[in-house]
């Protein structure tokens, strides 16, 4: 019976060892992602996508190898120490994959920002061109003559953005000046209203004073007759 138990244990350890070896062989069949994509090697969105896909596959290999190593540790006498070593190998392997993922994701984010800025510049240029065409159609701008500036190459996106920004600044300044003028007119009107109110108050006081004087004069005449 004891011999049978030992035989089964040996067979189990051999099977687990074989599983671990297969997982390790699968991971070592291709070079590590960190070696295939060293820092600064990702220069296109396609390369970034490939790097992320390979990193994901390598993560799966690392986890599979760790599970196989962990299972192989259980029958051993120092199982805890064996498992801790497997965890450390897993941690180191994942740490090597992480920089590749960070660089690939950063490249893709920057590519999206660049594409967005390009699309915005093209849209602004298109809007400016349509605005000029509308003005020419309304007769507010003379039609372009041969050899004029209209025949020159289109302004670069940066210049178009600057022109639009300057137009917005001028409109804002004009609006502020109009508002200041309106405020000044309102202030003058308020001052005039206050002056008119004070005149009315003064006239009312003057009328009250004259009425009081007439009453006093009548009272003196009445008293004089009574004496």
Beta strands, then each sheet from edge to edge (+ up, - down):
end
